[in-house]
Amino acid sequence: MKVAFSVRDIASRIEATLPGSVAESGDQHLAVKPDALREACTFLKNTPELDFNYLSFITAVDYYDHFELVYLLNSLEHNHSLTLKARLYDRQNPTISSVVELWQGADFQEREIYDLFGIRFEGHPNLKRIFMWEGFEGHPLRKDFM
């Protein structure tokens, strides 16, 4: 049975624990500030009644003026999911914390995003290109790639 929960309720719980960390919350997703991503993910994973213990995927979107990272988190215990987002406005050096320490499945996905979008994941144990060769210039999924 799927357990219903309010994204806004989760946002208020994160905000109470990590003041100033929530950038936006809606009915379908929650956006956190990039510098609070790792702490928010730790809270979501380690809070027993939430228990987001499974990362389905991470992807990135290039919106010309910013990058958006999208994380789909699931709780296998409670049978619920959450779409978590973070926006990066620095196009020259987009950087965010790695979540590999929390979910091992993020390893390949963060490397893929780094290779194709140029977003660096601080704390990643092996951040190197995975599709393009090491001497390749640029990141092919960026809108400004020529």
N, C-alpha and C positions, 0 to 999 in steps of 0.2 A: 504494500500500500504506500502510495506517495504521500509524504508529509507536507502539508501546506505551510508556508511561512511567508512573511512579508519582507521584501527586499528593503523597504524603508526601516523596518524593525532591526534588521541586521546592520543597516547603515548607522542607526542611532546607537547600537551596541558598540560598533567599532569606534564611533565618534566619542563615546563615553570613555572608552579605554585608551584611545589614541586621539586626543583632541586636535582638531585641525587637519585630520587626515582624509576625510571624505570630501571629494570634489563635487559629486553629484549622485543622486539616487533617484531611480524611477521605479516603475512597476516591474520592469524586465531586467534591469541591470544596475550595477553599483560601480561608480568610478571613484578611484582613490588617487591622491596626489602621488607622483612617482617616487618621491623620497620616503613615502610611508608604505610602499607596496609590500616589502618583505615582512614588516611588522603586522600589517593587516592580514597577509596570508598566514602568518604564524598564528594569529588570533583565530582565523577561520578554521584552520586545521586542528588546533589544540583545544578549542572550546568544546567540551563533551556534547552539548546539545546541538551543536552545528556539525562538527566532525567532518569537515570537507577533506577527506583523506585520499581523494583520487583526482588527479588532474587529467581531464580528457584531452585538452589541447591548449596551445598558445598560438596565436596568429597575430600578424601585424597588418595595419592598413595605413597607406600613405594618403593623407588628405591635403596635399600641397603645403598647407601652413603648419601642419603637425602630423606626428605619427600617433596611432592609437594601437596599444597592445590589448588584446582580448584573451582572457583566460576563462575557460569553462571548468568550473570546479564541481565535483560531485561528492555526496556522502553515500557510501555504500551501505552504511549502517542505518541511516534515516531515510534513504531513498529520496533525496532532494538535490537540486543543482542550483548553481549561481553563476551568472555571467559577470565577471569582474573586469573592469577596464582601467587603463592608465594612459594618459596623454603626455606626449613628449613634444615640446615646442622648439627645442634646440635642433635644428636640421643639420648643423655643422658637426655636432658631436652628441648625438642622442645616446643617452646612457640611463640604465635602470638597474636595479638589483636583480641578481639571479635568484631563482626559486629552486634550483637543483637540490639544494640542501634540504628542502621540504618535500619535494616530489622528484624522484630520480628520473621520471619520464620527461622532465623538462630539458634534460641534457641535449638531446638531438634537436628538439624544437627551437631552443634558444640559439644553437649553432646555425640552424637553417635561417632564422630571422636575422642573425648577425651577417651571414653571408649574402643574403638577398636584399636586405634593407639597410645594413650598416649600423644597426642598433647594437650598442655594446652592453653586455650583461656583467656588471661588477660582481666579482666573486665566483664567476663560472670557472670550474676546474680545468677546462680544456677548450677555451673559446678560440676556434680557428675555423677557416673555411671548410665547408662540407660538400658543396656542389662545384663551385668554381675553383680553379687552381690558385695557388698562393700568389702568383704574380698578377692575377687579374685585377684590372683597374675599375673601380666603381662597384655598384650594387644594382643588379639588373631589375629589381622590382620597385625601385624608386621612380617616382614620376619625372624627376629631373635627370634620369639616366640617359645618356646619349651614346 
